[in-house]
Amino acid sequence: MVGSSNVTLVGARRPGPVDGTGSPVRARGEGWLWAVAGVFTAAQLVLVRPGLGLGWDESVYVSQVSSDAPAAFFSAPRARGVSWLVAPVASWSSSTPLLRVFLAVLSGLALYLALRAWRGLFPVRVLAGAGALFATLWVTLFYGPQAMPNYWVAIGALLCVGCFLRAQADPGDRAARWGVGAGAALMAVMRPTDAVWVTLPLLLLLVCVPGRRRPRLLVALLVGLAGGAAPWVIEAYTAYGGLRQRLSDGSRVQGGLGWNLAVDDQLRSLGGRTLCRPCTGGAPDLTVTLWWYVLPVLAVLGLVVAVRARRAENTLVPLACAVTAAVPYLLLIGYAAPRFLLPAYALLFLVVADGLAHLVTGVGRTWRPVAATLLALVLAGHLAAQYSVLSRTVERTTASREKWTRTAAELHRLGVRPPCLLTGHEAIPVGFYARCSSGHTHGNNANTTRAEILGTAERIPVAALTAPGAAPPGYARDWPSHRSGRFDLYVAPAALRGGGE
């Protein structure tokens, strides 16, 4: 289908091309995409470890559908997509390794399908290269098997934008229109606001450019966005006081949306800081961040290549969507997490891979081996740096989550067993591990009051958690205290009478 810079439309109804040996190009291309997806899945299982415990945000999402853990407080910015994604496993099993394997396999399959949507828009070697570059980022590998929304927004973005370009080129391609709607719905059900930012260039193109107006395509895109966001909007009215209030609460939880230049924060987070809030300290070593500086240069190179090959739209559209996807996390939020930019990376690497391919094929035959060798060496160094960051991040994260496990065990020993309630410092993740409910009287996760906590302590075991040496909340000052690692545990006397040692 694609063997040179000339583009053959995926949706065109014509016999598939063959190579010099008579083998279908389509079949050969499928193999490359399957290989990328397969290696990505295997790398997750080997490098991230299926036994890695659930993180704070994961515990919130999984607890909504868990078979044995009470549902944690669901703050305004969150959407239910991740909970529904993990429900096939989490609704009947509490096995974290099983959930990790399920998500790793699912994420690999999703990457294949998302890349396949771009067949005919870029050469297959470019699609495979883009998938490999995206899949080997430490942040992609780390979050692929996690119960978090950002990777799935990236997959939805790839699917939506790729199918959009196919439908633009062939208005009769019904499958492409369905793909646009499905990709938009996937993004919206995971993170509605992200879906709007990613699709903004598509909406502008359909509405404002006369030669690109496709009413049926616009309907497919809007229906996908509306369908995916509908549960979030409905929940805004049933649980958060309306859509405006939920948006306002969501902005407050994220520190207040407005002009906040967070480029330097994102740069600092590349060293393995899964949440950079507050984002202090220096930037990681240049070997870790160099790819970030080179990315815009290669994107420009990819755009130049596309313009010369007379397929600029196939490059400009994903490039524009990558930029708008990154805008809120680079300019409007006062903190950083590397996972926020996964949708932008997924789209940007299509353009970058096109530019890299040109660096090798665009030189004369004599110099191609030299160019290929140099590029391979640079990419090998990049992969080594990514693996180093991933390894440190996994080690640090594992240690942190093991402390939650030990604290939960200590609480059980003290008599705080289900049904139970935890409050205070890191009560949400520790509560998930201990299979207790969690409650906060103030802050972004406020969902209870002092009176309710004291009343609950008369019926079931209750404990308040603080950082070592920190003062306990007023209602727990007279409760017996115990030290457990990085926590001081203040356990209501009723829990101790119930069987604690």
N, C-alpha and C positions, 0 to 999 in steps of 0.2 A: 504494500500500500504506500509506504513511504520509504524511498531508498535514496533520495537526494533532496535538494532544497525545493524541488517542485512539490506542491501539495496536492494530494488527491483527497477529496472530501470523503470523510468516513461514511456519511449517510447516503452518498450517491449510489444509485442502483446500477451497478456495473460489475462485471466479473473481477475477482481479485487478481492483482498482478502477480507475476512469478519472477524468480530470479533466474540467473543463467543456467541453473541446474534443473529448472522446472518446479522447484519447491515453492509453495505459496509464501510470499513475504509476510502475510498476516500470521501464519503459524509460527514462523521464526521470531517475529516480534513478540508474540504472546509468550514465548519461552523466556525472553529477556525480562519481561515485566514480572512473570511468575518467579523468576530467580531472585529479583530484587525483593519481592514480597516475602519469599521464603527465607532468605538470609536475614531480613529484618525481624521476622518472627523468631527465628532461632537465636539471633543476637540478644533479643529481649530476655528470652528464657535463660540464657547462659550468663549474661552480664548483669542483669537487674535482680535476678533471684526470685523465684516464685514465692519464697517464704518471707519476703519483705513485708513487714506489717503495714497496716493501713495508716495513712497520714490523717492529719486533722480534718482537712476538707473531705477526704475520702470517707472518713467515719461518719460525717454528716450525710453524705449522699447515700452510702450503703445502709445506714441505720433506717432510712425511710422505708426500705423494703426488706430489712433483715428478718430472718426467721427467729432470732432470739435476743436482739438488742432493741431497747426502746428508741423511738425516733428522736434524734437531736433537734434542737431549734434550727429552723430553716430561715435564714436571714433573707432580706429583700432582694439582693442581687442574684441569688441562686435560682436556677431553673431545674425542672424535674428530669430533664433528659438523661443525665448520668444515672440517676436512680432506676429509670426504666431500662437503661442499657444493661445494668448489672443484675436486674431482677431475675433473669433466667437461672442464675446461680445463687445469688444472695437470698432469694426468697425461700430457699429450702436447705441451703448449706452455709455453715459458718466458716468453711475452709478458705483461708486466704490464698494458699497456693493454687487451689482449684480456680478461684476467681482470677488470679494473675494469668494462669495458662489460658483461660477462656478469653480474656481481654487481649493477650498477646496474639493468639490465633486470629481473633476477630480484627484486630488492628492491621495485621498483615494482609488479610483478605480485602479489607477496605482500601488499603493503599493500592493494591493491584487494580481494583475496580475504578478507583479515582484516576489512576494513570491511564487506564484503558480508555477513559472518556476523551482523552486527548489524541487518540489515534487519528492520523490524517492531518492534524494541525501542526505537529512537530515531527521530525524524523524519530523513528523508534529509538535510535541510539541516544537522542536527546532526552526522551521520556525516561529511559532506563537510567541515564546519568542523573537527571533531576531527582528521580525517586531515590537513587543511591545517596546523593548528597543530602537530601532531606532526612532519610532514614538513619544516616550515620551521625547526625548531630547528637551530642550527649542528651540534650533536652528532649529530643524525639524518642530516643531509646528509653529514657527514664520514664516518660509519661505515657508511652504507648500501652503498657500493661497496667496503668493506674486508672482508678475510677475518678477521672477528672475530665472536664469538658473540652479543653483547648485543642487536643489532638483531633477530636471529632469535628470541631469547627473547621480545622484545616482540611480534613477529608471532604467535608461538605463544600468548602470553598473550591477545592480542585474539581469536584464533580459538577458543581453549579456553573462555574466559569467555563470549563471545557465544553459542557453541553450547550451553553449559551452561544459560544462561537460556532459550534456545529449547526445549531438551529438558525443562526443568522445567515450562514452560508447556504443552507438548504431549508427554506421555510416549511417544506413538506416532511421534514424528519420529525415524526411524532415521538420517537424514542428520545431524541435530544430534548424535546420540550418537557417530557416526563422527567428526564434527568435534571433539568434546571429546577423544576419544582421540588424534586426529592432532595437535591443538594441544599436548596434554600431552606426547606423544612428541617433538615438535619441540623444546620447551623442554628436556626431559630429555636429549636427545642432544647438545644444545649446552652446557648447564650444569645438571647434575642437581640441585645444591643450590638453584639459582634456581627450578627447576620446583617443588620442594617448597614454597618460600616463597610463590610465586604462587598455588598451588592450595590452600594451607592453609584459607582461608575456604570454599572449595567442599567440601572434605572434611568440615569441621566442620558445614556446613549439611546435608550428606547423612547424616551419622551422628548428629548431636545434635538436629536439629529434626524432630520427628515428622511434621509436615505436609509436609516437604520430602524425605522419604526416597524415593529412587528406586533400587532395587537394581541395575537394568540400567545406569543412569547411573553409579552408583558403580563398577561393574565396568569400564565403558568408561574412566573416569578412571584407575582403578588400573592397568588393562592398558596404557594409554598411557604412564603414568609408568614402569611396570616395563619396558615394551618399549624406551623411549628410554634408560633408565638401564642396561639390561642390559649393553651393551658396556663401559661404565665400570666396573661392578661386576665383571664377568668379568676385565677387565684388572687390577683391584685385586688379584685373587688370583694372576694369572699374572706380574705384573711389579712389584708394590708391597708384597708381603708380607701381603695381606689387606685387607679393606674398612676395618677399624678403623685399620690402619696408614696406608692411603691418606688417610683423613679426617684423621688426625693430621698427616701430612706436608703435606696441603693447608692446614691451619690454620697450621702453622709457616711455610710459604712466604708466607702472607698476613699474617705478623707476629703470629700468635696471635689466634684469635677469642675475644672476650670483650667486656666493656663498654668500648666506645670511642666516645665521642660525636664523630662525624665530620661533623655538619651544617655546621660552619664550614669544614671542609676541602672539602666538596662546593661550598660557596658560592665559595670561592677558585678552584676548578677551572673555574667557569663562564666565566672570562675566556679560555679556550682552552688550559688546561693539560691535556693528554691523560692525564697521570699525575701526580698530586700526592703525591709520596712521597720525602722528607718534604714536608709541605704547609706551607710557611712564607710569610711575606709577607702583605700586606693583601689585602682583597677587591677585586675589580674595580670599576670605576665603576658607580654606581647605574643608569645607563642600560642596562647589561648584565645586572644582577641583579634589576631591578625585577620582572620577570615571575615570578621565583621567590618573591618575597614575596606577590605578588598571587594566585598559584596556589591556595593553601589557601582564600582568601576566595571565589574564584570556584567552587571545589569545593563549599563550603558553600552558596553560592547555587544551584548546580545541584541539590544535594540537596533544598533547600527547594522548588524548582520541581517536582521529581519527586514529592515528598510531596503537594503540592497537586494534581498531575495524577493522583494515585492510581497511580503506577507506581514506587513507592519501591524495590522490589526490584531493578529494572533499573539503578538508580543505586547502591544500597547495595552490591551484590555487586562490581561493578568497583572501587568506591571502597575496599572492604575489601581486595581483591586488590592494588590499587595500594599501599596502606599496608604490607601484609605483604611485598610485593616490595621495598620500600624499606628495611625494618627492618634487614637485615644490613649494608647499605651506609651507613646513617646512624648506627647504634648499636653495631655489633659489629666493625667493621674500622677500624684506626687510620690509614687513608689514604684517598685519594679518586681517582676517575676519573669524569668526567661520563657516560661510556657505561654505567656500572653502573646508572644510574637510568632507562635507556630503557624497560624494561618498565613501570615505575611511571608514567612520563610518558604512554605509549601508552594506558593504561587511564584515567588521570586526566583526559586531555583530552576523553574522551567526556562526562564530567560537567561539565567546564569549558565545553565548547562548548554544552551544553544551557543552562547559566546565561547565557552570552553571548547566545544566541538570545533568551532571555527578556528581556534588557535592551532589546532592540530591539522585539520583538513585544508585550511586556507593557505598553508605554505606549500612550497614546491615539494615534489616527491622526495628529493634528496634530503630535505630538512625535516620531513615528517617524523622519522624515527627519533630524531633529536628532540623535537617538540613534544612528542608523546612521552619520551623518557623523562624530560623535565617536568611535565605536568604530573606524571605518575609519582615522581619524587615529592613534589609539593603536596599532592593529595595524601600521600603516605604520612608525611609530617603532620598534616591536618588531622588525619584519623588518629594518630598517636596522641595528639593533644586532646582530642575529644574523648578518647578512651581514658586518659589520665583523669580528666575532670569527672567523667562518669564514675570511675572507680572510687574516687574520693567521696563523691556525693552519695553513692550507695552505702559506703562504709559509715559515713556520718549519719545518714538517715536511719540505717539499721540500728545503730547504737541508740539513737534518740527514741525510736519506737520500742526497743527492748526495755527502756526505762519505764515506759508506760505499762508494758506487760508486767514488770516487777512491781510497780506501784499497785496495779490492779490485784495482784496476788496478795500483797500485803494488806490491802483493804479487806479482801475476803478473809484473811487470817484474823483481822480485827473484828469480824462480824458484819462488815458491810457487804452483804450479799443480795442478789436480786430477790424481790424488788427493792431498790434502793435509790438514793439521790445523792449526787455529788454537786458541789458548788465551788466557785473560786477558780484559782489558777489552773488552766488547761483542763478544766472539768469536762469539756466536751470529748476530747479524744480518750482521756483516762476513763470517763464514764462508758464509752463504747467498749473499751477493753474489759472493764469490770462488769459490763452488761447492766449498768445503772442509768437512770435518767440523769440529765444534767440541767442545772439552773443557774441563772445569773440575774442579779438584781440591778445591774447597770451595764453600760457599754453597748457594743454592737449586737450582742447576743442576749440582751435583757429579756427575760421571759417569765419572771416570777418576782415575788416580794419577800421581804424579811418575815412577815407574818405567815405567809404560805410555807416558807421553809421550816419555821418553828412548828407549825401545825403538822407538816409532813413528818417531822422528827418524832412526833408522838405515835406515829403509825408504822413507819418503816425505817430502816437504818439510813442515816444521813451523815455525810462527812464534808468538811470544807478543806480545800487544798490551797496552800500558799507556797510561794517560793521560800527556800530556807531563810529564816530570819525575818521574813516579812510579817507584819502584824495581821492577825486573823480578822475576819469581819466581826462586827460588834456582837452579832448573835452567837458566835462560836467562841468567844473569849474564855468562857468557863468550861469549854469542852476539853477532855483529855487530849494531849498532843502526842504525836509520834513522828519520828523522822524516817523517811523512805527515799533515799537517793536525793533527787533534786526537789523533793516536796516535803513540807511539813503537813501532817494530816491531823485535822481536828475532828474527832469522831464524837457524834452525839452520844450521851450516856446511855440512851435507850438501846443503841446498837451494841454497846459493850455488854449490857445486861442480857442481850440476845444470844451470847455465845462467844464473843471475842475473847482472846486470851489476854 
